[in-house]
Amino acid sequence: MMFLIREIAGWVLVAAALVVMRMGLNFALTSGSPKIVEASVVIFASLGLLRAGILLIRISTAARICKLDRQQDKSQ
């Protein structure tokens, strides 16, 4: 069950990173007065969120594979 919770949390972080990244791009691409410095800070924060989300997904997948491998060893 922890695999599922960890994977869902990872996907939520990835989705949040995409939303924050879109917000940063809106800062940079406004036609009136682009806010480049603010956009770079927001994009940097979204990259941290994206990295954390992908890490959780990788950990969940690796744990699931190890559990399946352990079950196959017990059955043999």
PyMOL Python script that loads the backbone (N, CA, C, O; Angstrom):
from pymol import cmd

cmd.read_pdbstr("""\
ATOM      1  N   MET A   1       0.811  -1.189   0.000  1.00  0.00           N
ATOM      2  CA  MET A   1       0.000   0.000   0.000  1.00  0.00           C
ATOM      3  C   MET A   1       0.863   1.265   0.000  1.00  0.00           C
ATOM      4  O   MET A   1       0.486   2.283  -0.581  1.00  0.00           O
ATOM      5  N   MET A   2       2.014   1.189   0.652  1.00  0.00           N
ATOM      6  CA  MET A   2       2.899   2.360   0.679  1.00  0.00           C
ATOM      7  C   MET A   2       3.417   2.695  -0.713  1.00  0.00           C
ATOM      8  O   MET A   2       3.713   3.853  -1.012  1.00  0.00           O
ATOM      9  N   PHE A   3       3.527   1.666  -1.573  1.00  0.00           N
ATOM     10  CA  PHE A   3       3.991   1.941  -2.934  1.00  0.00           C
ATOM     11  C   PHE A   3       3.011   2.865  -3.641  1.00  0.00           C
ATOM     12  O   PHE A   3       3.402   3.814  -4.320  1.00  0.00           O
ATOM     13  N   LEU A   4       1.744   2.569  -3.468  1.00  0.00           N
ATOM     14  CA  LEU A   4       0.707   3.351  -4.136  1.00  0.00           C
ATOM     15  C   LEU A   4       0.680   4.787  -3.615  1.00  0.00           C
ATOM     16  O   LEU A   4       0.567   5.727  -4.402  1.00  0.00           O
ATOM     17  N   ILE A   5       0.780   4.962  -2.308  1.00  0.00           N
ATOM     18  CA  ILE A   5       0.769   6.308  -1.728  1.00  0.00           C
ATOM     19  C   ILE A   5       1.983   7.098  -2.197  1.00  0.00           C
ATOM     20  O   ILE A   5       1.873   8.276  -2.535  1.00  0.00           O
ATOM     21  N   ARG A   6       3.142   6.445  -2.216  1.00  0.00           N
ATOM     22  CA  ARG A   6       4.371   7.116  -2.649  1.00  0.00           C
ATOM     23  C   ARG A   6       4.292   7.494  -4.126  1.00  0.00           C
ATOM     24  O   ARG A   6       4.736   8.573  -4.520  1.00  0.00           O
ATOM     25  N   GLU A   7       3.730   6.609  -4.933  1.00  0.00           N
ATOM     26  CA  GLU A   7       3.629   6.911  -6.358  1.00  0.00           C
ATOM     27  C   GLU A   7       2.618   8.021  -6.628  1.00  0.00           C
ATOM     28  O   GLU A   7       2.858   8.882  -7.475  1.00  0.00           O
ATOM     29  N   ILE A   8       1.499   8.010  -5.922  1.00  0.00           N
ATOM     30  CA  ILE A   8       0.512   9.074  -6.094  1.00  0.00           C
ATOM     31  C   ILE A   8       1.098  10.416  -5.669  1.00  0.00           C
ATOM     32  O   ILE A   8       0.883  11.430  -6.333  1.00  0.00           O
ATOM     33  N   ALA A   9       1.839  10.421  -4.557  1.00  0.00           N
ATOM     34  CA  ALA A   9       2.479  11.662  -4.116  1.00  0.00           C
ATOM     35  C   ALA A   9       3.480  12.160  -5.162  1.00  0.00           C
ATOM     36  O   ALA A   9       3.599  13.364  -5.390  1.00  0.00           O
ATOM     37  N   GLY A  10       4.194  11.236  -5.790  1.00  0.00           N
ATOM     38  CA  GLY A  10       5.132  11.617  -6.846  1.00  0.00           C
ATOM     39  C   GLY A  10       4.431  12.242  -8.034  1.00  0.00           C
ATOM     40  O   GLY A  10       4.882  13.257  -8.565  1.00  0.00           O
ATOM     41  N   TRP A  11       3.318  11.633  -8.454  1.00  0.00           N
ATOM     42  CA  TRP A  11       2.586  12.189  -9.593  1.00  0.00           C
ATOM     43  C   TRP A  11       1.961  13.537  -9.253  1.00  0.00           C
ATOM     44  O   TRP A  11       1.865  14.412 -10.114  1.00  0.00           O
ATOM     45  N   VAL A  12       1.534  13.710  -7.999  1.00  0.00           N
ATOM     46  CA  VAL A  12       0.994  15.011  -7.576  1.00  0.00           C
ATOM     47  C   VAL A  12       2.096  16.075  -7.625  1.00  0.00           C
ATOM     48  O   VAL A  12       1.855  17.200  -8.061  1.00  0.00           O
ATOM     49  N   LEU A  13       3.287  15.722  -7.184  1.00  0.00           N
ATOM     50  CA  LEU A  13       4.398  16.670  -7.251  1.00  0.00           C
ATOM     51  C   LEU A  13       4.765  17.009  -8.695  1.00  0.00           C
ATOM     52  O   LEU A  13       5.082  18.160  -8.994  1.00  0.00           O
ATOM     53  N   VAL A  14       4.727  16.037  -9.584  1.00  0.00           N
ATOM     54  CA  VAL A  14       5.020  16.298 -10.995  1.00  0.00           C
ATOM     55  C   VAL A  14       3.971  17.240 -11.584  1.00  0.00           C
ATOM     56  O   VAL A  14       4.313  18.169 -12.316  1.00  0.00           O
ATOM     57  N   ALA A  15       2.706  17.006 -11.269  1.00  0.00           N
ATOM     58  CA  ALA A  15       1.640  17.880 -11.767  1.00  0.00           C
ATOM     59  C   ALA A  15       1.780  19.292 -11.195  1.00  0.00           C
ATOM     60  O   ALA A  15       1.583  20.278 -11.905  1.00  0.00           O
ATOM     61  N   ALA A  16       2.120  19.379  -9.915  1.00  0.00           N
ATOM     62  CA  ALA A  16       2.317  20.701  -9.304  1.00  0.00           C
ATOM     63  C   ALA A  16       3.499  21.416  -9.950  1.00  0.00           C
ATOM     64  O   ALA A  16       3.453  22.630 -10.152  1.00  0.00           O
ATOM     65  N   ALA A  17       4.543  20.684 -10.270  1.00  0.00           N
ATOM     66  CA  ALA A  17       5.703  21.290 -10.931  1.00  0.00           C
ATOM     67  C   ALA A  17       5.326  21.845 -12.300  1.00  0.00           C
ATOM     68  O   ALA A  17       5.792  22.916 -12.689  1.00  0.00           O
ATOM     69  N   LEU A  18       4.487  21.121 -13.027  1.00  0.00           N
ATOM     70  CA  LEU A  18       4.063  21.614 -14.332  1.00  0.00           C
ATOM     71  C   LEU A  18       3.217  22.880 -14.207  1.00  0.00           C
ATOM     72  O   LEU A  18       3.335  23.792 -15.025  1.00  0.00           O
ATOM     73  N   VAL A  19       2.365  22.933 -13.185  1.00  0.00           N
ATOM     74  CA  VAL A  19       1.547  24.127 -12.966  1.00  0.00           C
ATOM     75  C   VAL A  19       2.432  25.317 -12.596  1.00  0.00           C
ATOM     76  O   VAL A  19       2.242  26.420 -13.108  1.00  0.00           O
ATOM     77  N   VAL A  20       3.391  25.091 -11.712  1.00  0.00           N
ATOM     78  CA  VAL A  20       4.293  26.174 -11.304  1.00  0.00           C
ATOM     79  C   VAL A  20       5.171  26.615 -12.471  1.00  0.00           C
ATOM     80  O   VAL A  20       5.466  27.801 -12.612  1.00  0.00           O
ATOM     81  N   MET A  21       5.587  25.668 -13.307  1.00  0.00           N
ATOM     82  CA  MET A  21       6.390  26.010 -14.468  1.00  0.00           C
ATOM     83  C   MET A  21       5.592  26.865 -15.452  1.00  0.00           C
ATOM     84  O   MET A  21       6.124  27.804 -16.045  1.00  0.00           O
ATOM     85  N   ARG A  22       4.317  26.532 -15.619  1.00  0.00           N
ATOM     86  CA  ARG A  22       3.456  27.337 -16.488  1.00  0.00           C
ATOM     87  C   ARG A  22       3.308  28.757 -15.934  1.00  0.00           C
ATOM     88  O   ARG A  22       3.283  29.725 -16.694  1.00  0.00           O
ATOM     89  N   MET A  23       3.211  28.876 -14.614  1.00  0.00           N
ATOM     90  CA  MET A  23       3.122  30.189 -13.990  1.00  0.00           C
ATOM     91  C   MET A  23       4.401  30.997 -14.245  1.00  0.00           C
ATOM     92  O   MET A  23       4.345  32.195 -14.523  1.00  0.00           O
ATOM     93  N   GLY A  24       5.541  30.331 -14.146  1.00  0.00           N
ATOM     94  CA  GLY A  24       6.813  31.003 -14.434  1.00  0.00           C
ATOM     95  C   GLY A  24       6.916  31.442 -15.879  1.00  0.00           C
ATOM     96  O   GLY A  24       7.430  32.522 -16.170  1.00  0.00           O
ATOM     97  N   LEU A  25       6.427  30.603 -16.794  1.00  0.00           N
ATOM     98  CA  LEU A  25       6.443  30.994 -18.205  1.00  0.00           C
ATOM     99  C   LEU A  25       5.511  32.174 -18.466  1.00  0.00           C
ATOM    100  O   LEU A  25       5.804  33.021 -19.310  1.00  0.00           O
ATOM    101  N   ASN A  26       4.399  32.233 -17.751  1.00  0.00           N
ATOM    102  CA  ASN A  26       3.511  33.386 -17.877  1.00  0.00           C
ATOM    103  C   ASN A  26       4.195  34.660 -17.395  1.00  0.00           C
ATOM    104  O   ASN A  26       3.995  35.727 -17.975  1.00  0.00           O
ATOM    105  N   PHE A  27       5.010  34.558 -16.325  1.00  0.00           N
ATOM    106  CA  PHE A  27       5.781  35.713 -15.879  1.00  0.00           C
ATOM    107  C   PHE A  27       6.728  36.195 -16.977  1.00  0.00           C
ATOM    108  O   PHE A  27       6.851  37.395 -17.222  1.00  0.00           O
ATOM    109  N   ALA A  28       7.388  35.252 -17.627  1.00  0.00           N
ATOM    110  CA  ALA A  28       8.408  35.611 -18.620  1.00  0.00           C
ATOM    111  C   ALA A  28       7.810  36.092 -19.936  1.00  0.00           C
ATOM    112  O   ALA A  28       8.430  36.885 -20.644  1.00  0.00           O
ATOM    113  N   LEU A  29       6.612  35.621 -20.270  1.00  0.00           N
ATOM    114  CA  LEU A  29       6.062  35.917 -21.596  1.00  0.00           C
ATOM    115  C   LEU A  29       4.967  36.978 -21.595  1.00  0.00           C
ATOM    116  O   LEU A  29       4.284  37.155 -22.604  1.00  0.00           O
ATOM    117  N   THR A  30       4.788  37.686 -20.483  1.00  0.00           N
ATOM    118  CA  THR A  30       3.779  38.752 -20.493  1.00  0.00           C
ATOM    119  C   THR A  30       4.235  39.848 -21.432  1.00  0.00           C
ATOM    120  O   THR A  30       5.403  40.236 -21.438  1.00  0.00           O
ATOM    121  N   SER A  31       3.303  40.341 -22.224  1.00  0.00           N
ATOM    122  CA  SER A  31       3.658  41.313 -23.254  1.00  0.00           C
ATOM    123  C   SER A  31       3.896  42.701 -22.679  1.00  0.00           C
ATOM    124  O   SER A  31       4.693  43.465 -23.225  1.00  0.00           O
ATOM    125  N   GLY A  32       3.208  43.046 -21.568  1.00  0.00           N
ATOM    126  CA  GLY A  32       3.356  44.379 -20.999  1.00  0.00           C
ATOM    127  C   GLY A  32       4.732  44.613 -20.403  1.00  0.00           C
ATOM    128  O   GLY A  32       5.481  45.478 -20.857  1.00  0.00           O
ATOM    129  N   SER A  33       5.054  43.840 -19.391  1.00  0.00           N
ATOM    130  CA  SER A  33       6.365  43.976 -18.740  1.00  0.00           C
ATOM    131  C   SER A  33       6.810  42.597 -18.270  1.00  0.00           C
ATOM    132  O   SER A  33       6.372  42.132 -17.218  1.00  0.00           O
ATOM    133  N   PRO A  34       7.662  41.948 -19.026  1.00  0.00           N
ATOM    134  CA  PRO A  34       8.109  40.610 -18.617  1.00  0.00           C
ATOM    135  C   PRO A  34       8.959  40.683 -17.349  1.00  0.00           C
ATOM    136  O   PRO A  34       9.807  41.563 -17.203  1.00  0.00           O
ATOM    137  N   LYS A  35       8.719  39.757 -16.454  1.00  0.00           N
ATOM    138  CA  LYS A  35       9.450  39.689 -15.180  1.00  0.00           C
ATOM    139  C   LYS A  35      10.413  38.509 -15.252  1.00  0.00           C
ATOM    140  O   LYS A  35      10.094  37.402 -14.820  1.00  0.00           O
ATOM    141  N   ILE A  36      11.577  38.759 -15.796  1.00  0.00           N
ATOM    142  CA  ILE A  36      12.530  37.689 -16.072  1.00  0.00           C
ATOM    143  C   ILE A  36      13.124  37.115 -14.784  1.00  0.00           C
ATOM    144  O   ILE A  36      13.259  35.897 -14.661  1.00  0.00           O
ATOM    145  N   VAL A  37      13.474  37.961 -13.835  1.00  0.00           N
ATOM    146  CA  VAL A  37      14.100  37.485 -12.604  1.00  0.00           C
ATOM    147  C   VAL A  37      13.103  36.644 -11.808  1.00  0.00           C
ATOM    148  O   VAL A  37      13.446  35.571 -11.312  1.00  0.00           O
ATOM    149  N   GLU A  38      11.868  37.138 -11.688  1.00  0.00           N
ATOM    150  CA  GLU A  38      10.854  36.385 -10.961  1.00  0.00           C
ATOM    151  C   GLU A  38      10.559  35.059 -11.654  1.00  0.00           C
ATOM    152  O   GLU A  38      10.365  34.035 -10.999  1.00  0.00           O
ATOM    153  N   ALA A  39      10.527  35.088 -12.977  1.00  0.00           N
ATOM    154  CA  ALA A  39      10.262  33.867 -13.743  1.00  0.00           C
ATOM    155  C   ALA A  39      11.370  32.837 -13.523  1.00  0.00           C
ATOM    156  O   ALA A  39      11.092  31.644 -13.408  1.00  0.00           O
ATOM    157  N   SER A  40      12.614  33.289 -13.465  1.00  0.00           N
ATOM    158  CA  SER A  40      13.712  32.331 -13.276  1.00  0.00           C
ATOM    159  C   SER A  40      13.649  31.695 -11.890  1.00  0.00           C
ATOM    160  O   SER A  40      13.968  30.516 -11.742  1.00  0.00           O
ATOM    161  N   VAL A  41      13.246  32.449 -10.882  1.00  0.00           N
ATOM    162  CA  VAL A  41      13.120  31.888  -9.532  1.00  0.00           C
ATOM    163  C   VAL A  41      11.999  30.849  -9.495  1.00  0.00           C
ATOM    164  O   VAL A  41      12.153  29.780  -8.904  1.00  0.00           O
ATOM    165  N   VAL A  42      10.882  31.168 -10.126  1.00  0.00           N
ATOM    166  CA  VAL A  42       9.742  30.246 -10.135  1.00  0.00           C
ATOM    167  C   VAL A  42      10.076  28.985 -10.927  1.00  0.00           C
ATOM    168  O   VAL A  42       9.725  27.883 -10.506  1.00  0.00           O
ATOM    169  N   ILE A  43      10.739  29.129 -12.051  1.00  0.00           N
ATOM    170  CA  ILE A  43      11.133  27.967 -12.854  1.00  0.00           C
ATOM    171  C   ILE A  43      12.117  27.097 -12.071  1.00  0.00           C
ATOM    172  O   ILE A  43      12.034  25.870 -12.119  1.00  0.00           O
ATOM    173  N   PHE A  44      13.047  27.726 -11.351  1.00  0.00           N
ATOM    174  CA  PHE A  44      13.997  26.963 -10.540  1.00  0.00           C
ATOM    175  C   PHE A  44      13.270  26.160  -9.459  1.00  0.00           C
ATOM    176  O   PHE A  44      13.607  25.003  -9.208  1.00  0.00           O
ATOM    177  N   ALA A  45      12.275  26.776  -8.823  1.00  0.00           N
ATOM    178  CA  ALA A  45      11.493  26.066  -7.805  1.00  0.00           C
ATOM    179  C   ALA A  45      10.714  24.912  -8.426  1.00  0.00           C
ATOM    180  O   ALA A  45      10.605  23.844  -7.825  1.00  0.00           O
ATOM    181  N   SER A  46      10.171  25.118  -9.626  1.00  0.00           N
ATOM    182  CA  SER A  46       9.416  24.044 -10.276  1.00  0.00           C
ATOM    183  C   SER A  46      10.320  22.881 -10.659  1.00  0.00           C
ATOM    184  O   SER A  46       9.884  21.730 -10.651  1.00  0.00           O
ATOM    185  N   LEU A  47      11.558  23.164 -10.989  1.00  0.00           N
ATOM    186  CA  LEU A  47      12.496  22.075 -11.288  1.00  0.00           C
ATOM    187  C   LEU A  47      12.784  21.239 -10.041  1.00  0.00           C
ATOM    188  O   LEU A  47      12.957  20.024 -10.132  1.00  0.00           O
ATOM    189  N   GLY A  48      12.834  21.889  -8.883  1.00  0.00           N
ATOM    190  CA  GLY A  48      12.999  21.142  -7.631  1.00  0.00           C
ATOM    191  C   GLY A  48      11.804  20.248  -7.353  1.00  0.00           C
ATOM    192  O   GLY A  48      11.967  19.098  -6.944  1.00  0.00           O
ATOM    193  N   LEU A  49      10.598  20.772  -7.574  1.00  0.00           N
ATOM    194  CA  LEU A  49       9.392  19.960  -7.403  1.00  0.00           C
ATOM    195  C   LEU A  49       9.376  18.782  -8.377  1.00  0.00           C
ATOM    196  O   LEU A  49       9.032  17.661  -8.001  1.00  0.00           O
ATOM    197  N   LEU A  50       9.746  19.041  -9.610  1.00  0.00           N
ATOM    198  CA  LEU A  50       9.765  17.987 -10.627  1.00  0.00           C
ATOM    199  C   LEU A  50      10.759  16.892 -10.247  1.00  0.00           C
ATOM    200  O   LEU A  50      10.469  15.703 -10.381  1.00  0.00           O
ATOM    201  N   ARG A  51      11.916  17.300  -9.779  1.00  0.00           N
ATOM    202  CA  ARG A  51      12.938  16.322  -9.386  1.00  0.00           C
ATOM    203  C   ARG A  51      12.459  15.466  -8.213  1.00  0.00           C
ATOM    204  O   ARG A  51      12.675  14.254  -8.192  1.00  0.00           O
ATOM    205  N   ALA A  52      11.806  16.107  -7.236  1.00  0.00           N
ATOM    206  CA  ALA A  52      11.303  15.363  -6.078  1.00  0.00           C
ATOM    207  C   ALA A  52      10.206  14.386  -6.491  1.00  0.00           C
ATOM    208  O   ALA A  52      10.161  13.260  -5.996  1.00  0.00           O
ATOM    209  N   GLY A  53       9.325  14.809  -7.390  1.00  0.00           N
ATOM    210  CA  GLY A  53       8.262  13.932  -7.851  1.00  0.00           C
ATOM    211  C   GLY A  53       8.790  12.730  -8.604  1.00  0.00           C
ATOM    212  O   GLY A  53       8.331  11.607  -8.396  1.00  0.00           O
ATOM    213  N   ILE A  54       9.739  12.961  -9.467  1.00  0.00           N
ATOM    214  CA  ILE A  54      10.322  11.856 -10.235  1.00  0.00           C
ATOM    215  C   ILE A  54      11.083  10.910  -9.308  1.00  0.00           C
ATOM    216  O   ILE A  54      11.086   9.698  -9.527  1.00  0.00           O
ATOM    217  N   LEU A  55      11.727  11.452  -8.278  1.00  0.00           N
ATOM    218  CA  LEU A  55      12.418  10.607  -7.313  1.00  0.00           C
ATOM    219  C   LEU A  55      11.436   9.687  -6.592  1.00  0.00           C
ATOM    220  O   LEU A  55      11.713   8.499  -6.429  1.00  0.00           O
ATOM    221  N   LEU A  56      10.304  10.215  -6.164  1.00  0.00           N
ATOM    222  CA  LEU A  56       9.308   9.380  -5.491  1.00  0.00           C
ATOM    223  C   LEU A  56       8.773   8.287  -6.413  1.00  0.00           C
ATOM    224  O   LEU A  56       8.568   7.152  -5.981  1.00  0.00           O
ATOM    225  N   ILE A  57       8.551   8.624  -7.667  1.00  0.00           N
ATOM    226  CA  ILE A  57       8.058   7.628  -8.628  1.00  0.00           C
ATOM    227  C   ILE A  57       9.111   6.543  -8.845  1.00  0.00           C
ATOM    228  O   ILE A  57       8.778   5.360  -8.906  1.00  0.00           O
ATOM    229  N   ARG A  58      10.375   6.938  -8.960  1.00  0.00           N
ATOM    230  CA  ARG A  58      11.440   5.944  -9.147  1.00  0.00           C
ATOM    231  C   ARG A  58      11.577   5.027  -7.943  1.00  0.00           C
ATOM    232  O   ARG A  58      11.743   3.817  -8.098  1.00  0.00           O
ATOM    233  N   ILE A  59      11.508   5.595  -6.744  1.00  0.00           N
ATOM    234  CA  ILE A  59      11.626   4.786  -5.533  1.00  0.00           C
ATOM    235  C   ILE A  59      10.473   3.798  -5.433  1.00  0.00           C
ATOM    236  O   ILE A  59      10.672   2.636  -5.077  1.00  0.00           O
ATOM    237  N   SER A  60       9.271   4.259  -5.745  1.00  0.00           N
ATOM    238  CA  SER A  60       8.103   3.392  -5.683  1.00  0.00           C
ATOM    239  C   SER A  60       8.216   2.243  -6.680  1.00  0.00           C
ATOM    240  O   SER A  60       7.897   1.098  -6.358  1.00  0.00           O
ATOM    241  N   THR A  61       8.663   2.548  -7.869  1.00  0.00           N
ATOM    242  CA  THR A  61       8.806   1.520  -8.894  1.00  0.00           C
ATOM    243  C   THR A  61       9.886   0.502  -8.509  1.00  0.00           C
ATOM    244  O   THR A  61       9.696  -0.701  -8.685  1.00  0.00           O
ATOM    245  N   ALA A  62      11.001   0.979  -7.993  1.00  0.00           N
ATOM    246  CA  ALA A  62      12.075   0.071  -7.583  1.00  0.00           C
ATOM    247  C   ALA A  62      11.631  -0.824  -6.419  1.00  0.00           C
ATOM    248  O   ALA A  62      11.956  -2.011  -6.387  1.00  0.00           O
ATOM    249  N   ALA A  63      10.899  -0.259  -5.479  1.00  0.00           N
ATOM    250  CA  ALA A  63      10.411  -1.062  -4.347  1.00  0.00           C
ATOM    251  C   ALA A  63       9.424  -2.123  -4.809  1.00  0.00           C
ATOM    252  O   ALA A  63       9.435  -3.249  -4.312  1.00  0.00           O
ATOM    253  N   ARG A  64       8.578  -1.764  -5.754  1.00  0.00           N
ATOM    254  CA  ARG A  64       7.615  -2.733  -6.282  1.00  0.00           C
ATOM    255  C   ARG A  64       8.335  -3.872  -7.011  1.00  0.00           C
ATOM    256  O   ARG A  64       7.948  -5.032  -6.870  1.00  0.00           O
ATOM    257  N   ILE A  65       9.364  -3.559  -7.778  1.00  0.00           N
ATOM    258  CA  ILE A  65      10.129  -4.588  -8.493  1.00  0.00           C
ATOM    259  C   ILE A  65      10.844  -5.499  -7.498  1.00  0.00           C
ATOM    260  O   ILE A  65      10.861  -6.717  -7.676  1.00  0.00           O
ATOM    261  N   CYS A  66      11.434  -4.919  -6.451  1.00  0.00           N
ATOM    262  CA  CYS A  66      12.118  -5.731  -5.437  1.00  0.00           C
ATOM    263  C   CYS A  66      11.142  -6.651  -4.712  1.00  0.00           C
ATOM    264  O   CYS A  66      11.473  -7.798  -4.414  1.00  0.00           O
ATOM    265  N   LYS A  67       9.953  -6.156  -4.431  1.00  0.00           N
ATOM    266  CA  LYS A  67       8.952  -6.983  -3.763  1.00  0.00           C
ATOM    267  C   LYS A  67       8.534  -8.152  -4.650  1.00  0.00           C
ATOM    268  O   LYS A  67       8.412  -9.278  -4.169  1.00  0.00           O
ATOM    269  N   LEU A  68       8.315  -7.899  -5.934  1.00  0.00           N
ATOM    270  CA  LEU A  68       7.952  -8.983  -6.855  1.00  0.00           C
ATOM    271  C   LEU A  68       9.082  -9.999  -6.982  1.00  0.00           C
ATOM    272  O   LEU A  68       8.832 -11.203  -7.049  1.00  0.00           O
ATOM    273  N   ASP A  69      10.322  -9.520  -7.015  1.00  0.00           N
ATOM    274  CA  ASP A  69      11.458 -10.426  -7.120  1.00  0.00           C
ATOM    275  C   ASP A  69      11.576 -11.287  -5.865  1.00  0.00           C
ATOM    276  O   ASP A  69      11.871 -12.479  -5.956  1.00  0.00           O
ATOM    277  N   ARG A  70      11.350 -10.701  -4.717  1.00  0.00           N
ATOM    278  CA  ARG A  70      11.408 -11.459  -3.466  1.00  0.00           C
ATOM    279  C   ARG A  70      10.314 -12.511  -3.407  1.00  0.00           C
ATOM    280  O   ARG A  70      10.540 -13.616  -2.914  1.00  0.00           O
ATOM    281  N   GLN A  71       9.127 -12.178  -3.906  1.00  0.00           N
ATOM    282  CA  GLN A  71       8.024 -13.143  -3.925  1.00  0.00           C
ATOM    283  C   GLN A  71       8.339 -14.306  -4.856  1.00  0.00           C
ATOM    284  O   GLN A  71       7.999 -15.449  -4.551  1.00  0.00           O
ATOM    285  N   GLN A  72       8.980 -14.033  -5.979  1.00  0.00           N
ATOM    286  CA  GLN A  72       9.336 -15.100  -6.907  1.00  0.00           C
ATOM    287  C   GLN A  72      10.409 -16.005  -6.309  1.00  0.00           C
ATOM    288  O   GLN A  72      10.402 -17.213  -6.544  1.00  0.00           O
ATOM    289  N   ASP A  73      11.350 -15.416  -5.524  1.00  0.00           N
ATOM    290  CA  ASP A  73      12.364 -16.246  -4.879  1.00  0.00           C
ATOM    291  C   ASP A  73      11.763 -17.166  -3.829  1.00  0.00           C
ATOM    292  O   ASP A  73      12.212 -18.301  -3.672  1.00  0.00           O
ATOM    293  N   LYS A  74      10.762 -16.697  -3.116  1.00  0.00           N
ATOM    294  CA  LYS A  74      10.117 -17.519  -2.092  1.00  0.00           C
ATOM    295  C   LYS A  74       9.327 -18.671  -2.717  1.00  0.00           C
ATOM    296  O   LYS A  74       9.237 -19.750  -2.132  1.00  0.00           O
ATOM    297  N   SER A  75       8.759 -18.445  -3.898  1.00  0.00           N
ATOM    298  CA  SER A  75       7.936 -19.474  -4.527  1.00  0.00           C
ATOM    299  C   SER A  75       8.783 -20.573  -5.168  1.00  0.00           C
ATOM    300  O   SER A  75       8.274 -21.664  -5.424  1.00  0.00           O
ATOM    301  N   GLN A  76      10.045 -20.312  -5.427  1.00  0.00           N
ATOM    302  CA  GLN A  76      10.891 -21.323  -6.089  1.00  0.00           C
ATOM    303  C   GLN A  76      11.510 -22.251  -5.135  1.00  0.00           C
ATOM    304  O   GLN A  76      12.245 -23.152  -5.538  1.00  0.00           O
TER     305      GLN A  76
END
""", "prot")
cmd.dss("prot")
cmd.show_as("cartoon", "prot")
cmd.util.cbc("prot")
cmd.orient("prot")
